[in-house]
Amino acid sequence: MGEKKGFFGKLVAGLQKTRDNIIAGVDSIFSGFSAIDDEFYEEIEEILIMGDLGIQTTMSIMEDLRKKIKEQNIKDPMECKQLLMDSIMEQMDLGENAYEFENRRSVLLIIGVNGVGKTTSVGKLAGQMKDDGKKVIVAAADTFRAAAIEQLSEWAKRAGVDIIAQQEGSDPAAVVFDAVAAAKSRHADILICDTAGRLHNKKNLMEELKKINRIIDKEYPEAYRETLVVLDGTTGQNALVQAKQFMEVADITGIILTKLDGTAKGGIAVAIQSELGIPVKYIGVGEKLDDLQKFNAKEFVSALFHVEEKEEA
C-alpha cells in the first residue's frame, strides 16, 4: 500500500493547480448558495468548462447531476459535492480498464508528437515492466530524431532492458522488423516501440504506421497489440484535438497523459475519456520512474477534490 499511497500523494500534489482552478470555485458555490437553482447550476457548469473538461463533457456531467439531485430530492447545495464527483467518475468509466497486454506476449506502439514526453514514457513503462519480472525489449523507431534514439538508449540502460536501434534517418519499419525478430528469438514478454508522430504530415505518418502494423501482423501475428498515444496534459483542449487527429491515422487503444503536475488543465483527463471513448491508461505527474502510473478514475477524482481515499477494508 505504501507505494500506492505515495503516488496518490503525488497525484494530490500534482493536481494542485487544477484543484485551485476548478475545485476552489466549486466549493465556494456549494457553500455560497443556499438553494439549488439555475444560477447554481450555471456557476458549476462555467467552472467545469474553464477547468478544461470541455463543453460536451460538462453538459453530460450537468445533465447527470440535475437528474441525481431531482431523483434524490436534494435541497441543500452542500450535499451536491459527492454527487458531482460521482457524475464526473461516471463520465470516465469505460468499463474495466484493460491492461490485458501485461498478461500476454504483446507489442505496444507508442506514438505522439515531439515534446510530449513520449520517449520518456516508453523508458518508464519499460523500467516498470522489467521490475514486474517481465522480459522487455524497446525499439527506437522514432528514427528522425537522433536525440530520441540516444534518450531511449539511456533509459534502456538504466532500466536494464534490451534496445533495438539503427542509425538516425533509417526506416522506422525496418527497426520494428528487427525488434520483432529479437522479441521472438529472445522470448520477450513485451516489445515497446517508440514511434514518431509527425501530425503535420498526416499522410506520411499514416503510411508509416500502416507499414509498421503490416510488419507486426505478418511477422508476429500471435502478439497482443496496443497503440497508445502520448499527450501533454499542459496543453488542455489541444491535447484533445491531437488525440482526435491520431485517431484518424491509427487504431488508438489508450492514452498516456503526461505532465499533469505542471498544469491547471488536469480536467482534460475527464474530457478525453468522455468525448473520445478511449481510456486514459497511464498518467504522469513527474520525472521519476514511478511518476507514471496506471490511471484510476476514482483516485483521480478523489485527488482532484482532495478527498482522502478511504482504505479498503
C-alpha positions in Angstrom: 0.0 0.0 0.0 2.9 2.3 0.7 3.9 2.9 -2.9 0.2 3.3 -4.0 -0.3 5.9 -1.2 2.9 7.6 -2.4 1.5 8.1 -5.8 -1.8 9.2 -4.5 0.1 11.9 -2.6 1.9 12.9 -5.7 -1.3 13.0 -7.6 -2.9 15.2 -5.0 0.2 17.5 -5.1 0.3 17.3 -8.9 -3.3 18.3 -9.3 -2.8 21.3 -7.1 -3.1 23.8 -9.9 -6.1 22.1 -11.4 -7.7 22.0 -8.0 -7.1 25.6 -7.4 -8.6 26.3 -10.8 -11.7 24.1 -10.6 -12.4 22.9 -7.2 -11.9 26.0 -5.1 -14.6 27.6 -7.3 -16.9 24.6 -7.0 -16.6 24.5 -3.2 -17.3 28.2 -3.0 -20.5 27.6 -5.0 -21.6 24.8 -2.7 -21.1 26.9 0.4 -22.2 30.2 -1.2 -25.6 29.1 -2.5 -28.5 28.5 -0.1 -30.7 26.9 -2.8 -30.3 24.8 -5.8 -31.4 27.0 -8.7 -30.5 27.7 -12.3 -27.8 30.1 -11.3 -26.2 27.4 -9.0 -26.1 25.0 -12.0 -24.8 27.7 -14.4 -21.9 28.5 -12.0 -20.8 24.9 -11.7 -21.1 24.5 -15.5 -18.9 27.5 -16.1 -16.2 26.3 -13.7 -16.0 22.8 -15.3 -15.7 24.3 -18.7 -12.9 26.6 -17.5 -11.2 23.6 -16.0 -10.8 22.1 -19.5 -13.4 19.4 -19.1 -14.8 20.7 -22.4 -18.3 21.7 -23.3 -19.6 18.3 -24.3 -18.3 16.5 -21.2 -19.5 19.3 -18.9 -23.0 19.1 -20.4 -23.2 15.4 -19.8 -22.0 15.8 -16.2 -24.5 18.6 -15.6 -27.4 16.6 -17.0 -26.4 13.7 -14.8 -26.1 15.9 -11.8 -29.5 17.5 -12.3 -31.0 14.1 -12.6 -29.4 12.8 -9.4 -30.4 15.9 -7.4 -34.0 15.5 -8.6 -34.2 11.8 -8.0 -32.8 12.1 -4.5 -34.8 15.2 -3.9 -31.8 17.1 -2.6 -32.3 20.7 -1.5 -29.0 21.6 0.2 -26.2 22.6 -2.2 -23.6 21.3 0.3 -24.9 17.8 -0.4 -24.1 18.0 -4.1 -20.3 17.7 -3.9 -20.3 13.9 -3.7 -22.9 13.7 -6.5 -20.8 15.9 -8.7 -17.8 13.7 -8.0 -19.9 10.6 -8.9 -21.1 12.2 -12.1 -17.5 13.0 -13.1 -16.4 9.5 -12.4 -19.2 8.1 -14.4 -18.1 10.1 -17.4 -14.7 8.4 -17.1 -15.9 4.9 -16.7 -15.3 2.9 -19.8 -15.7 -0.4 -18.2 -12.7 -2.5 -17.0 -9.6 -0.5 -17.9 -7.7 -3.0 -20.0 -4.2 -3.9 -19.1 -4.5 -7.3 -20.8 -1.2 -6.8 -22.6 0.6 -7.4 -19.3 -0.5 -11.0 -19.2 0.2 -11.7 -22.9 3.0 -11.6 -25.4 2.5 -8.0 -26.5 3.6 -5.3 -28.8 3.0 -1.7 -27.6 3.3 1.0 -30.2 3.7 4.4 -28.6 3.1 7.5 -30.7 3.0 11.2 -30.0 4.4 14.5 -31.3 7.7 15.8 -30.1 7.9 17.3 -26.7 5.1 15.5 -25.0 7.3 13.1 -23.1 6.8 10.1 -25.4 10.3 8.6 -25.3 10.5 9.2 -21.5 7.1 7.4 -21.1 8.5 4.4 -23.2 11.5 4.3 -20.8 9.4 4.5 -17.7 7.0 1.8 -18.9 9.9 -0.5 -19.8 11.5 0.0 -16.4 8.3 -0.7 -14.6 7.5 -3.8 -16.6 11.0 -5.1 -16.1 10.6 -4.5 -12.3 7.5 -6.6 -12.6 9.6 -9.5 -13.8 8.8 -9.2 -17.5 11.3 -9.6 -20.3 11.1 -6.3 -22.1 12.6 -5.1 -25.4 12.4 -1.5 -26.6 12.6 -0.4 -30.2 13.9 3.0 -31.2 11.6 3.5 -34.2 11.4 7.3 -33.8 14.4 7.5 -36.2 14.0 11.1 -37.3 15.3 12.5 -34.1 18.8 11.5 -33.1 18.0 12.7 -29.6 15.2 10.2 -29.3 17.5 7.3 -30.1 20.1 8.5 -27.6 17.4 9.2 -24.9 15.8 5.8 -25.3 19.3 4.1 -25.2 19.9 5.9 -21.9 16.5 4.7 -20.5 17.1 1.2 -21.7 20.5 1.1 -20.0 19.0 2.5 -16.8 16.1 0.0 -16.8 18.3 -2.9 -17.8 16.3 -3.8 -20.9 17.4 -4.7 -24.4 17.1 -2.0 -27.1 16.9 -2.4 -30.9 18.1 0.7 -32.7 19.5 1.8 -36.1 21.1 5.0 -37.3 19.2 8.2 -37.3 17.1 8.6 -40.5 16.7 4.9 -41.1 13.4 3.4 -41.9 11.2 3.0 -38.7 9.6 -0.1 -40.1 13.0 -1.7 -40.6 13.7 -1.1 -36.9 10.4 -2.6 -35.9 11.2 -5.6 -38.2 14.4 -6.2 -36.3 12.8 -5.6 -33.0 10.1 -8.2 -33.7 12.7 -10.7 -34.7 14.6 -10.1 -31.5 11.4 -10.2 -29.4 10.6 -13.7 -30.9 14.1 -15.1 -30.6 14.7 -13.8 -27.1 11.2 -14.8 -25.9 10.3 -11.3 -24.8 7.1 -10.7 -23.0 6.7 -7.2 -24.1 8.1 -5.2 -27.1 7.6 -1.5 -26.7 8.1 0.6 -29.9 8.8 4.3 -29.7 7.5 5.6 -33.0 7.3 9.1 -34.5 4.2 11.1 -34.6 4.6 13.9 -37.0 1.0 15.1 -37.3 1.8 18.0 -39.6 2.5 15.3 -42.2 -0.5 13.1 -41.7 -0.4 11.2 -44.9 3.2 10.1 -44.3 2.5 9.3 -40.7 -0.4 7.1 -41.8 1.7 5.3 -44.4 4.5 4.7 -41.8 2.1 3.3 -39.2 0.5 1.1 -41.8 3.8 -0.3 -42.8 4.8 -0.9 -39.1 1.5 -2.6 -38.4 1.8 -4.8 -41.5 5.2 -6.0 -40.4 3.9 -6.8 -36.9 0.8 -8.5 -38.3 2.8 -10.6 -40.7 5.9 -11.4 -38.5 4.3 -11.6 -35.1 0.6 -12.4 -35.5 0.3 -14.0 -32.1 1.2 -10.8 -30.3 -1.4 -8.9 -28.4 -1.5 -5.3 -29.7 -1.8 -1.9 -28.0 -1.4 1.5 -29.6 -1.0 4.3 -27.1 -0.8 7.9 -27.9 1.1 10.2 -25.5 -0.4 13.6 -24.9 0.9 16.6 -22.9 -1.6 17.5 -20.1 -0.5 21.1 -20.0 -1.9 21.7 -23.5 -5.5 21.1 -22.3 -8.0 21.2 -25.2 -5.2 21.0 -27.7 -4.4 17.5 -26.4 -7.9 16.5 -27.2 -7.6 17.8 -30.7 -4.3 15.9 -31.1 -5.9 12.7 -29.9 -8.7 13.1 -32.5 -6.1 13.6 -35.2 -4.1 10.5 -34.2 -7.4 8.5 -34.1 -7.7 9.3 -37.8 -4.4 7.6 -38.6 -4.2 4.8 -36.1 -6.4 2.5 -34.1 -5.7 4.1 -30.7 -6.4 1.8 -27.8 -5.3 4.1 -24.9 -3.8 7.4 -23.8 -0.8 8.2 -21.8 -1.3 11.7 -20.3 1.9 13.3 -19.1 2.9 16.5 -17.2 -0.3 16.7 -15.2 1.8 18.1 -12.3 2.6 21.3 -14.2 -0.9 22.3 -15.2 -4.2 23.7 -14.2 -5.8 21.8 -17.1 -6.0 18.4 -15.4 -9.7 18.3 -16.3 -8.6 17.2 -19.7 -8.3 13.7 -18.4 -12.0 13.6 -17.9 -12.7 15.2 -21.3 -10.6 12.7 -23.2 -12.2 9.6 -21.8 -15.7 11.0 -22.0 -15.5 12.5 -25.5 -13.3 10.1 -27.3 -14.3 6.9 -25.5 -10.6 6.0 -25.3 -9.3 5.1 -21.9 -6.5 7.1 -20.3 -4.3 4.2 -19.3 -1.4 6.0 -17.7 -0.8 9.4 -16.2 2.5 11.1 -15.4 3.0 13.5 -12.6 6.7 14.0 -12.5 10.1 12.9 -13.8 10.9 9.8 -11.8 10.4 6.2 -13.0 7.4 5.7 -10.7 5.8 9.0 -11.6 4.0 7.3 -14.4 1.2 5.1 -13.1 -1.9 3.3 -14.2 -4.8 5.7 -14.3 -7.6 5.1 -11.9 -10.7 7.4 -12.3 -11.8 7.1 -8.7 -8.3 8.0 -7.4 -8.1 10.9 -9.9 -11.4 12.5 -8.9 -10.6 11.9 -5.2 -7.3 13.7 -5.7 -8.9 16.4 -7.7 -11.4 17.1 -5.0 -8.7 16.2 -2.4 -10.9 13.7 -0.6 -8.7 11.2 1.2 -9.2 7.8 -0.3 -10.7 5.5 2.2 -8.6 2.5 2.9 -10.4 -0.5 1.5 -11.2 -2.8 4.4 
